[in-house]
Amino acid sequence: MRIGILGAGVMADALGTRWAAAGHELMVAGRTTQKARALAEKWGGRVGGFQETAAFGDAALIAVLYQGMPATLAAIGDGLRGKPVIDCNNPVEVDHFTLVTAPGQAMAWEIQNATGGQVVKAFNLCHARVWKMDEPLFDGRRLSVPYCTDEAAAAAVARQLIEQVGGEPVSVGDLRHAHHLEAMAAVVISLLFAGRDPSTVFNLVDALPPA
C-alpha cells in the first residue's frame, strides 16, 4: 500500500517506521523540510509537498499538532477525497487539559468535512514511544487500539495498520464516537504531563473473537 504521511513529528516517525518495515511505500510532507527529508531517508521513501503527498497515497496518516491543523488541511487540497485517512491527533490544550473543539464536536469530523476522506480515529491514546515498541505488550497482552469510522473499507485498512504495529484493533463504532476518544486522550495527556512514564496506557479491553 502507498501511504501519505502528512506531518513529520514523533507520531509520524513512530508509525511510519513500523509501516515502512511492513513493506508499505511512504511519502512524507512536513512544515519543516529537513525533518521530512530525514524521515523519508529513514524509511527509504519519498518527500513531497502536502498536496503531492495526499495525492500519492492509497491511504494517509495526518499527524500534526492541533494548532497547525487548519493550515495543513488547507495545504492538502482535494488529494484525500474518498481515501482512508488515519487521524491520530488530539485537540487538547495543556494548561487545563481540555478539548479545544466545541462541546460534542471532534477534530476527526473537521478533517472528514475538509478533505472528503474516509476518516478513522485511531492511535490517539498513547505516547509515540508506545508505537515504537516491538511488540506493544502489557501484562502479556497486545495493546488494545480503539478506532472508529463510518466506512467499512477504511476500517479494514485501519485494522491492518494497527495489527502491523502489533496492536489489537478494537472498533468502538462509527465516527460519532471520535469525540469520546479525543476526550479520553485528554486524560492520558494529563497523566503524561504529570510525570507518568510515556509507556503509560489503558489496556482494559479484551477484544472479542470475530462474530
C-alpha positions in Angstrom: 0.0 0.0 0.0 1.1 3.6 -0.7 0.7 5.7 2.4 0.9 9.5 2.5 2.3 10.7 5.8 1.2 14.3 6.5 3.3 15.6 9.3 6.9 14.9 10.3 6.9 14.8 14.1 7.3 12.0 16.6 4.0 10.2 15.8 4.7 10.3 12.1 8.1 8.9 12.8 6.9 6.1 15.1 4.0 4.9 12.9 5.7 5.4 9.6 8.8 3.5 10.7 6.7 0.5 11.6 4.6 0.7 8.4 7.7 1.0 6.2 9.1 -2.1 7.9 5.9 -3.9 7.0 6.6 -3.1 3.3 4.4 -0.1 2.6 5.7 2.6 0.3 5.7 6.0 2.0 5.8 9.7 1.1 6.0 12.3 3.8 5.3 16.0 3.9 6.1 18.3 6.8 6.3 22.0 7.6 10.0 21.5 8.2 11.5 20.2 5.0 14.7 19.0 6.8 12.6 16.8 9.2 10.5 15.4 6.4 13.6 14.6 4.3 15.2 12.8 7.3 12.1 10.6 7.7 11.9 9.8 4.0 15.6 8.7 4.1 15.0 6.6 7.2 12.1 4.8 5.5 13.5 4.5 2.1 10.6 6.6 1.0 10.0 10.0 -0.7 9.4 13.6 0.5 6.8 15.8 -1.1 4.5 18.8 -0.6 1.3 18.3 1.3 -0.9 18.2 -1.8 1.5 15.9 -3.6 1.7 13.5 -0.6 -2.0 13.4 -0.2 -2.5 12.5 -3.8 0.3 9.9 -3.7 -1.2 7.6 -1.0 -3.8 4.9 -1.3 -4.3 5.9 2.4 -2.9 8.6 4.6 -2.0 9.5 8.1 -2.5 13.0 9.4 -0.2 13.7 12.4 0.2 17.3 13.3 -0.3 19.5 16.3 -3.9 20.8 16.5 -2.6 24.4 16.2 -1.3 23.5 12.7 -4.3 21.6 11.6 -6.1 24.4 9.7 -3.0 25.2 7.6 -2.4 21.5 7.0 -5.9 20.9 5.8 -5.8 24.0 3.5 -2.5 22.7 2.0 -3.7 19.2 1.3 -6.3 20.2 -1.2 -8.5 17.5 -2.7 -6.0 14.7 -2.7 -7.6 12.7 0.1 -11.1 12.6 -1.2 -12.6 9.1 -0.9 -9.4 7.6 0.7 -8.9 6.1 4.1 -7.4 8.8 6.4 -6.0 7.8 9.8 -6.4 10.7 12.3 -4.2 10.3 15.4 -4.5 13.9 16.5 -5.7 15.3 19.8 -7.3 18.8 20.1 -6.2 19.1 23.7 -4.7 22.2 25.3 -2.2 21.5 28.1 -2.9 24.3 30.5 -6.1 22.7 31.8 -6.1 19.5 29.6 -9.4 20.3 28.0 -10.6 19.9 24.4 -10.3 23.0 22.2 -13.2 21.8 19.9 -16.7 22.9 20.6 -18.7 20.7 23.0 -19.7 17.5 21.4 -17.6 18.2 18.3 -14.5 16.3 17.1 -11.3 17.1 15.2 -11.9 13.9 13.2 -15.2 15.3 11.9 -13.4 18.5 10.9 -10.8 16.5 8.9 -13.5 14.5 7.2 -15.5 17.5 6.2 -12.4 19.4 5.0 -10.9 16.5 3.0 -13.7 14.3 1.9 -11.6 11.4 3.1 -12.9 8.3 4.9 -11.5 9.3 8.3 -10.6 6.7 11.0 -9.9 8.0 14.5 -7.1 5.7 15.9 -3.7 5.7 17.5 -4.5 8.8 19.6 -4.4 7.3 23.1 -0.7 6.6 23.6 2.6 8.5 23.5 4.7 7.9 20.3 7.1 5.8 22.4 4.4 3.1 22.7 4.1 2.7 18.9 7.9 2.2 18.8 7.6 -0.9 21.0 8.0 -4.2 19.3 5.5 -5.5 20.2 3.4 -3.2 22.5 2.7 -5.9 25.1 1.2 -5.0 28.5 0.7 -7.7 31.2 1.5 -10.2 28.4 -1.4 -8.9 26.2 -1.2 -7.0 23.0 -2.2 -3.4 23.3 -5.9 -2.8 22.5 -6.2 0.1 20.0 -9.7 1.6 19.8 -10.7 3.1 16.4 -13.9 4.4 14.9 -15.0 5.2 11.4 -18.1 5.4 9.2 -16.7 3.4 6.4 -16.1 -0.4 6.2 -13.2 -0.1 3.7 -11.4 2.4 5.9 -12.0 0.2 8.9 -10.3 -2.7 7.1 -7.3 -0.5 6.3 -7.1 0.7 9.9 -7.2 -2.9 11.3 -4.4 -3.9 9.0 -2.2 -0.9 10.1 -3.0 -1.4 13.8 -2.0 -5.1 13.5 1.2 -4.2 11.8 2.4 -2.1 14.8 1.5 -5.1 17.0 -1.8 -3.8 18.3 -5.2 -5.4 18.8 -7.9 -3.5 16.8 -11.0 -2.7 18.8 -13.9 -1.0 17.0 -15.8 1.4 19.1 -18.4 2.3 16.5 -18.9 4.9 13.8 -17.2 8.3 13.7 -19.8 9.8 16.1 -17.6 8.3 18.8 -14.4 10.2 17.8 -15.0 12.9 20.3 -15.1 10.3 23.1 -11.6 9.1 22.0 -10.4 12.6 21.9 -11.7 13.3 25.4 -10.1 10.1 26.7 -6.8 11.3 25.2 -7.1 14.5 27.4 -6.9 12.2 30.4 -3.9 10.3 29.1 -2.1 13.5 28.2 -2.7 14.9 31.7 -1.1 11.8 33.2 1.9 12.1 30.9 2.4 15.8 31.8 2.1 14.9 35.5 5.1 12.7 35.1 3.8 9.2 34.3 6.1 7.1 32.1 5.5 7.6 28.4 4.6 3.9 28.1 1.5 4.5 30.3 -1.5 3.1 28.6 -5.1 2.0 29.3 -5.3 -1.7 28.3 -8.5 -2.8 30.0 -10.4 -4.2 27.0 -10.3 -7.8 26.0 -11.1 -8.0 22.3 -13.8 -10.4 21.4 -13.2 -13.0 18.7 -14.8 -12.2 15.3 -18.5 -13.0 15.2 
